[in-house]
Amino acid sequence: MFYTIYDAIVFKAEKNGIKEEEVRKKLRKRGFTSERLGLLKNNCTTLLTEEILTIIFDEFGLRKLEIDLMLGKVPKEYEESYLSNVSAIADLLKKEEFQKRKAEEKKNIEFKTDRGILYHADCVEILPQIQSDTADLIFADPPFNLKKEYANGRSDDLTISEYINWSKQWLDECVRILKPGGSLYIYNIPKWCIYYAEYLSSKLCFQNWIAIDMKNSFPVKDKYTPSHYGLLYFTKGIKANTFNKQRLPIQTCRHCGGEYKDYGGYKHKMNILGVNIADVWYDIFPVRNGKNRLYNELSVKLLDRVISFSSNKGDLILDPFGGSGTTYAVAELLDRNWVGIELGDCEVIKNRLLSPKKDKDLLKKINEEKNVLFTKESIKLRKKNGFWLPKEVSVQ
């Protein structure tokens, strides 16, 4: 909708490849003085003479009725016809908007598989184009705002206010896109998890703050040494649609096979399928990237756990911060559909999806260590060193 006749004329002209400066020249050639131009700087078409309307139509192909409609007005003589066709007009507008959105999406599509689609763009631009209530699971690993240099040139050195305001943009879209009963996980350092948790608590249901052991952390002056990442877990509704419980082996020494925790008189009563997964994860090891610091590669085990717990085969997973593509790689191997967005170079993601053997082998090993009380390696060590084993294991 436009506020002045002149704005409507310029819009129509630019649609036909005529710039605003050329519009002014054409009007001046047709005898438009400053006084006449002033008539166009309001929204009242009744002030326009037949001569002026003829000039506007001759030069720009714009009729009085079109101008009125562009100004948000329906002339009285057309009201009945307009009201009779309002449904058809709405359908036409909806169709045009859909086609426009699809064209915009297509422009940003970088890569496709049978299960997923990767957009090469800013997630703040792409997320509004995704339909509401469609994702079963959303996993987000946004930049930590630690002054890291990204290949895409994005600033990782924002003020707290800038970072939080930017975060609210994509968080609001994620909440909208998430299905009722769907799960949202956000991976970040505790500093930002605090802000995220506070903001999301009024929109979703908080379930867990999972602490993921950082392994190799460095001391910080006048503070406790940071030793964990935060993984926030929220659901859209009180209860998640999907929560596929799994169990893990107990932690044992990789040298002798002895358990770290003393289970005392309860050890022989332990579930042969392993122990429940708590909200502190010690078994997620960082990915070694050497000198390549352009991509924040997450552990396959981390994404396997999140995806396996909170989705089923055929479900849709959204990750708005592609990074090295771990989410998409694991989703493919677990038969999940996915939508991905990455602002930076997407080649590393495409190459990973085209050559999945490394991830497939990793996933196979991870699955061998699920729902067992001891891994194969620890069983061998425990037998060798005389440690206790459940009857079902000791006879193997």
Buried (B, 14 or more C-beta within 10 A) or exposed (E): EBEBBBBBBBBBBEEEEBEBEBBBEBBEEBEBEEEBEEBBEEBEBEEBEEEBBEBBBEBBEBEBBBBBBBBEBBEEEEEEEEEEEEEEEEEEEEEEEEEEBEEEBEEBEBBEBEBBBBBBBBBBEBBBBBEEEBBBBBBBBBBBBEEEEBEEEEEEEBEEEEBBEBBBEBBBBBBBBBBEBBBBBBBBBEBBBBBBBEBBEEBBBEBEBBBBBBEEEEEEEEEEEBEBBBBBBBBBEEEBBBEEEBBBBBEBBEEEBEBEEEEEEEBEEEEEBBBEBEEEBBBBEBBEEEEEEBBBBBBBBBBBBBBBBBBBEEBBBBBBBBBBBBBBBBBBBBEBBBBBBBBBBBEBBBEBBEEBEEBEEBBEEBEEBBBBBBBEEBBEBBBEEEBEBBEEBEEE
